[in-house]
Amino acid sequence: MDAREEREVSIFRNGRSRAVRIPAEFDIPADSMMISQDRDGVIYMRPKLEKKSLAEVFDWLAEQDPLDITDVEDYPPEPVNLEK
């Protein structure tokens, strides 16, 4: 398991909910989060992924640099026995 930075934070009331202030060094580029809790009570938070349309995915792919696959070793195919 990799080492994770850890900080103690305060929990406060916000109406009927409880809230946690996220320290600046843990800032994330998202407007909403997904939150889950395991059986041991550990809470996990992650940025909510922005869903893109198929057209947006194709536009994004068109902007990407081509992959350099010149260093990929091309192995010959292994023989396959098609007889039973």
N, C-alpha and C positions, 0 to 999 in steps of 0.2 A: 504494500500500500504506500502511496506517495505521501510525503509530508504536506500537511495543509496548515496554512496560517489560521490562527484562532484568536478571537477577541471576545471579551465579555461585553455584553450589551444589556441595556435596560429594556424591560417590557413595561408598556404603559397602556392604559385604557383609552380607547377612541370610540366613544359611544358604547355600544354593547359588545364591541370586539376588543381584542387585545392586539397591540401593534409592537413592532420592533423597529427601531431606527437603524438603518444600515449604515455602517461607517463609510466615509468617503473612499477609503482604499479598497472597499469591496463594491464600488459603484459598477453598475452594469448598463450597457446601452439598450435598455428595453423599458417599455411603459407598463408592462404587466409581467407577472411571474406565475409559474405553476408551483404548487406546494403540495407535498405529500408527507405522510407520517407512517413510519413502520411500527410493528408490534411493540417494539421496545420504547416507543415514544420519541424516537429521533425524527426530527423534522428536516426535510430536504426542500430546497428551493432552487429553481432554475428559470432562466429567462423563457418566456413563452415564444415559441418559434413562430415567425410570421409565415403564414401560408401564402404561397405564390400560385398564380394561375399557370397553366401550361405555357401560354404565350410569354409570360414573365420569365419562366425557366429557360425557354429558348433564347430570349433576348440576353439573359445573363450568360448563358453558354457561349453565345456569339461574341461576347466581350472578352472571354477568357483567352489567354495565350494558348497556342497549341501545345500538346504534351510532347516532350522530347523522349521518344522511345528508341533512340539509336543505341542506347546502352543495354537494352533488354536482350538477353541471350535467347535465341530461338531454338529450342530443343526439337529434335525430330519426333514425330508422333510414335507412340508405342504401338506395337502390333496388337490387334484385337482378334480373338478367335470368335468367329460368328457361327461356328458349327456347334450343335448341341451335343 
